[in-house]
Amino acid sequence: WARRFTVFLNATQLKLKGDRQADFSGFIKESRSWGVTFARNPLTVMAKWNWRGEQRNAALPATYGPNAFNFTAPRTQLDLNLDYQFARRMSLFVNARNVFDARNVLLRYGSETAAYAKVYQSADYGAQLSAGIKGSF
């Protein structure tokens, strides 16, 4: 029964070092991806999770305190894919991205920022759905 399942796991951890002029804004130091696929013709179902750690973005002016930056908070999102092959070269697909609507949270803080004051913006974008027919000719 297990031959119909495929499992994957990927992890990345970066150690970013450089002199004072080095700009590592936008890099994500830690990320993890994992998932499972079930395939039994004519149906393929895939669940993929992605966790991204805190992302440091642009530096803030000195009025925010020393070493203050914009950040994107960590989040985990689930994507689901369904593929149904109804002909030799044609299949129907349905994809759902960010199924549980993981919130996108932007932070602004430095070493002197109180915990309650770190959140700058929070947004829900909803799940993104797509469906269609694909074929190879």
N, C-alpha and C positions, 0 to 999 in steps of 0.2 A: 504493500500500500504506500510505502514511503517514497517509492520511485517517482511518483507524480508531484512531489514537492521539491522545491529548490529554496535554499535559505542563503542569505548573504549578510555580511557584516563588514563595515568599513569604518575606520577611525583615523582621525588626523589630529596631531598635536604639534603646533609650531612654537619655537622659541625665537622670538624676534629680538635681535640685538643690533645696535648701531650707535653711531655718535649722535650728538645733539641735533644735527641737521637731518638725520634719518627720519623719514616720514612713513610710518607703518599704519597710518590711518586707513581704515577700510578692510584691513586683514581680520580674519576670524581665527583666533588662536586655536580653538578647539571645535571639532565637529564630529558627529557620528551619524552613520546611516545604517539601517538594517531593514530586512524585509523577508517576505516569503511569497513564493509563487506556486500556485496549483495549476497544473496543466493536464487536461484529459480531453483529447479531441472530441468535440469541436470547441471546447471551452478552455479559456485561460483566465485565471483571476490572480491579481497581484496586489499585495499590500506593502507599501514602503513608508517607513518612518524616517524622518530627518530631524536631528537635533543640532542646532547651531549655538555655540557659546556666545558670550557677550562680544560684541564688535565695537572696537574703539574707532570713532570717526574724527571729525575736525576738532581742533583745540578751540577753547572758548577764550574770550577776552579776559584780562586780568581782573575785571570787576566781579567775575564769578569765583575768584580765589585762585590760589596757586594750583598748578597742574590740573585744571578743570578741562574736561572734554565732553563732547557729545558721544553717546553710546547707543547701540541698539541692544536691547535686553535679550537674553537667551530665550529660545522657544523650540518647541517640538511640533512638527506637523505630520499628518498622515495623508498619504495619497493612495487612492484605490483605482485600479485599472481592470476593466473587463473586456475581453475580446471573444467574440463568437464567430467562428468560421462557418458560413452557410453555403459556400461553394468553394471549389478547389483554389481559386485565386481571389476570392472576395470574402471580406469579414466585416462585421459590425463591431464598433468599439464604443465604450463609454468610459470616460475618465473623470475622476473627481479629485481635485487638488485642495489640500488643506481642509479635509472633511469636517473636522471639529472646530473650524474657524479659530485657529490659534491667534491670539491677539498680538499685534505688532506694537511694542512699547519702546518709545524713545526716552532716553535718560540724559540728564545733564548734571554732572557732579565732578567734584574734586575731593581731595583728602579732608577738607573742612566742611563738606556738605552733610547736613543731617539726613538720615535715612528717609524721613517723610518728604523731603524736598527734592528727591532725585528724579521722580517721574516728570517728564516734560510734556509728553504727548502719548496717547494711547488710541489705537484704531482697530476696528474690526472690519475686514474686507469681505468676509463671507467665503464660502467654498466656491471654487471655480469649476464649472461643469462643462464638459465638451462631449459630443457624440457625433458619430458619422459612419460612413462606409469607406473602407480602404480596399484597394485592389492592386494587384501586380500584373503587368501585361508584358 
